[in-house]
Amino acid sequence: MKEWLKSCLKNTNQFLDDKYPYFEKLFSDEEEGNSQPPLNKILYKMLSGAIFCAGTLLLINLALITFTDRGGVFGDFLGGVLNPVLTFFTLFGLIATIVIQRQELRLARHEYEKTADALSTQAIETTFFNIIDLHHKIVDNLKADLEELGNKSESQKIIKGITASLIKSQIGTSFTSQNTKVQGRAVFEEMLNFLSVEAKSPEDSLERYKYIQTHHNHILGHYFRNLYQALKVLKGYEENKLSPDQKRKYTSILRAQLSTKELALLFLNCIEGVSDSGEFKNLLIDFQMLEHLPITKVDTGYSLSGSKTALANDEMFLQYKTKKDIGLDFNKYYGGAFGQNKGVPYNLRPNKPIKQD
């Protein structure tokens, strides 16, 4: 007997679990993929059935009162039966009201999430296009004194055997004119000319660029720092805020703002040992920023951006094939306002304790 009761309870519980999805669908307002009628239709049918039954029973009661003396007994029976039935309908209506309110709250929550996502996307787009505007302003305000590049003393020149007069004669009118100062996008072209004149190999051109980075970083340093931060900001967004496809869309827009001369200098700027430890180059690889860089095979290597001189070789291209593993950095930094500035000794300590006000 005991085993039979356990089996009955188990089968009953299993039957109820199997039928629960059908009950749950009754309170669902999503008709797609739902074979059950929605809650509103069920309530309508129940109310119609109740009215029909109530009318039928009323007619029966009137007939009994008219033709027999048992109408009162039937009325008492009908009242006793209807009271719990109506109570059940009242409870069912309360449950239906709660379910409808829950559905409305869920819809309101979904709308709120959509609004929050839209505001988040709008904030991201505003930040991105502000970065684009800042990029154009930086480009427009670029300035370079070409005569200053060519007139450094011999001890400071990495470009051996090239005098200022030779550079002027090879580059052309921009140097030979009285105004040797260029501004805006013309700076990139003149920089490439400076790297290309009488350069015997891509390594020679790269050494010249390192010279510019060391002695004239004020010309292009802030330009590349802003470009690096723009890519870093896009890379830093979590995927739930900005998907990989959206990141590529925004970086493609950013890439479209770069001229071929800018791409050539960007290529040289991120070569190993020039600007940083590989973080900038990894971002270029992530977002394929050099996809539209014109590359032409020449005798001593590869020319970039239509230059007749080889500015790149196979080894340089291989650096952009795969990302560099930055790994752990065991260098010690000063911290504070200097952050990771390696120029400040990390172990500086005051001779006397500093009093805090």
N, C-alpha and C positions, 0 to 999 in steps of 0.2 A: 504493500500500500504506500509505504513511504517512498519507495523508488518510483512508483507510478505518479505520485504528486510532484516529485522533483522533475520527472520527465515532462509532465504537463506544464509546469511552470517554465521550464526551459523552452519548450515548444511555443508557449504563449509569448514569452519574451522575444524569441526569434521572429515570430509572426509580427509582433508590434514593431520591431526594428526594421523589418522588411517593408512594412507599410508606412513608416514614418516619412520617407521622401515624398510620398504622394500627399500626405498631410501638410508637409512644409510647402509644397508647390501651391497649395490652396491660398497661401498668404503671400505669394510672389506676384509682383506686378510686371515681371519680365516674361512676355508671351513667347519670345523666340526660344525654340527648343523645349517648350513647356506644353505637354499634351493636356494638362488639366486646365479647366476654365479659371479665370481670375476670380479673386475674392468678391468683387462687386457683382459679378454675374451669379455667383453662388448665393449671396445675400438676397439678390432680386428674386431668384427662384424660390428660396425658402420663404420669403415674405409673401409671394404670390400663392404658394401652396398653403401657407397658414391662413390667408384670407379665404381661400377656396374652402378649406376644411371648416373654418369657423362659420362661413355662410351655410354650408351643407348641414352642419350640426344644428344651427339655429332653425333651419327649415324643418329638420326632424323633430326638434323640440316643440315647435309650433304645431306640427301635425299631431303629436302625441297629446298636447294640451287640448287641442280641438276635438279629437275623436276618441280619446281615452282619458283615464284618470291617472296615468302614470307619467305625466309630464313633469311633475315636481321631482319625482324620484330620478328621472333621467337628467333633470337640470342639476340636482345635487351631485350626481355622478360626473356630469360634464365639468362642473366647477372644480371638483376634486382632482380631476385629471388635468385640466388646463392650467391650474396654478403652478405645479412644478414644470410643466412644459414652457409656460411663459417665463418662469424664473430662469430656465435653461437658455431661452432665447435672449434674455437680458444679459446673462453672463457671457454668452457667445458674442453679443454685440459689444460688450465691454472689451473682450479679448480682441475683437476685430478693430476697435478703435485704437487700442494700444499698438497693434500691428501696423495700422495705417500711419500712426504717429512715428513709429520706428522707421518706416519706409521714407517718410518725409524728412526725418532727421538725417537718414543716410543720403538722400538726394541733396540735402542742404550741405552735408559734409563734402560730397563729391564736387559740388559747385564751388565750395570754398577752396578745395584743393586745386581745382582748375584755375581759380582766380589767383591763388598763391603762386602756382606754376607760371601763369602768364606774367605776374609781376616780377617773378624771379628772372624769367627770360627777358623781359623788358629791361631789367636792371643790368643783366649781362650784356645785352646789345648796346645799351647806353654807354657802359664802360668801354666796350670794344670800339665803338665808333668814335668815342672821345680819344682813344689811343690812336686811331687812324688820323684824326685831325691833328693831334700832337705830332705824329710822324711827319705829316706834310709841313707843319710849321718848322720842325727841326731841319728838314731838307731845304726849305726856302731860306733859312737863316744860316746855312753852312757857308763858311768863308775860308779861303786859303790864299796865302801869299806865296805865289810860285817862286818869286825871287828869293824868298827866305829859305825855301827848300833847296835851291841850287847854290846858295852862297855860304853854306856852313863851312867851317874850317876843316882842313884835311884830317885832323885828328878825330873829328866827329863823323866823317863820312864813312859809311860802310861801302858805298859805291866807289870802288877804287878806280882811278884812271878817268873818271868822268868829271870834267870841270863844268862850272856854271855856263860857260859859253857854249860848250858842246850840247848840254841839255837844251839851251835856248834854241840852238840851230836845228835840233832834231824835232822838237815839239812843234815849233812853228809860230804862228802869229800870236797865239795867246801869251807866249813868253816874250817875243820880240816887240810887242806893242809896249807903249809907255805904261799902260795900266796892267800890272802883273797880278792883280788881285781878282779872283773869280769867286762867284757866289752861286748858291743853289745847286742844282743837279750838275752844273758844269764842273763842280769840284771832283765828282767821281771820274769824269772823263780825263781831267788833267792828272788825277792821281794815277790812273792806269797808264797814261802817257809817261809819267815819271817812273813807273815801275818797268816800262817796256824799253825805254831808250837804251840802246847798246847793251841790253841784258843778254848774256851769253847762255843762260840756262834758267829754268824755273827756280832753282835754288837761289840764283842771283836776285831775281825779282822778289822772292820771298824775304831775302835779307833786307832789301830796300823797304819792304813793307814793315818789317820789324823795326827798322830805323824810324819810320814815320810814327809807329806806335810808341816808341820810346821818347822821341824828341818833339813830336808834333801830335800828341794824343788829343789835344784840344780840338783838332779839326774834325775827326770822325768818332772820337771816343763816346760822346754823349749820344750820337746817332745809333751806334751799335748797342749801347747799354739800353736805350729805349726799346729797340727791336727785340733784344733778349728778354726784357721784362714783359713785353706784349705776348710773346710765345709762352713765357713761364706762367703768366696769368691764365691763359687759355688751358694750358696743360694742368694747372692746379685745380680746376673745377672737378668736383666729383661727378661720376657718371649719371647719378640721378638728377643732377642739375644740368649737365651738358654732356650729351652722348658723344662717343668717338666720331660719329658721322657729323654731328654739329660742330665739333672742334675742327674737323677737316674743312668744313664749309667756311668757317670764320678765318682759318689760316689761309685758305685759298684766296679769300678776299684780301687778306693782308699781303699775300705773295703777289697779287695782281698790282699792288701799289709800287712794287720794286722794278726799277729799270734794269736792263741787262748789265749796265755798268755797275749798278749797286749789287747785283747778284755775283758778279765777278769778284768784287772787293769783299763781299760777305764770305765767299768761298775761301779767300786767302786769310781773312780775319779769324776763321775758326780752325785753321790748320793747327796741329799739335805744337804747343810751345809758343804760340803767338799771343793769344788773349787770355784764355782761361784753361781750366783743367779738363775740358771736354763737355761741360754741361750745355754750352751753347750749341756745340756741334751735334749733341744727342737730340736736341730739340729740332734742329734742321733735318735730321734723319727721321724723327717721328712724323713730321708734317711735310716731308718731301719738298722743302722750301727751294731747292736748287733744280727743280724739275724743268724749268724753262730757261736754264742757263745755256747760251749758245756755246758749243764746244767744237773745235775744229782741230784735226790732226795736222801737225807741222813737223819739220825735220827734228827738232830738239825736244818735242813733247806735244803739248796741246795748248792752243790759244783759246782765250776766253773772251767772249763778248766782242768778237770781230777784231781783236788785236792781232797784229802780225807776228808778235813775239810770243814764244811759249811761256805761259805763266803757270802751267801745271804739268805734272808728270804722273806716271802710273801709281807711284807710292802715295801721292796726295789724294788721288781718287779712291784708293783702297781705304783711306781713313774715313771716307764717307759711306763705305759699304755697310758696316755694322756699327752699332752703338758701342761706345766705350764703357766698360765697367768701372764706374767711379770707385766703388768699394768703400771701405772705411778710411777716413782721413785721420791719421794719427798726429798731424801737426797741431801744435798748441797755439792758441790765439789769445790775444790780450783781452778781448771782450769789451764790455762797456760800450761807449759810443763808437769805438773803433771796430767792434764786431770781429770779423775774421781778417782784419788787416795785419799781414805778416810783418809789416815794417816796424811795428811797435813790439818791443820785447815782452813776452807773456809774463815773465816773472818779476816785473817791476813792483817794488814795495816801498811805501813811504818810510823815511828815516824815523819820523815821529808819528804817533797815532793822530789821525785826522779827527778833529772835534766836530761833532754833528750839532748844528744849531737846533 
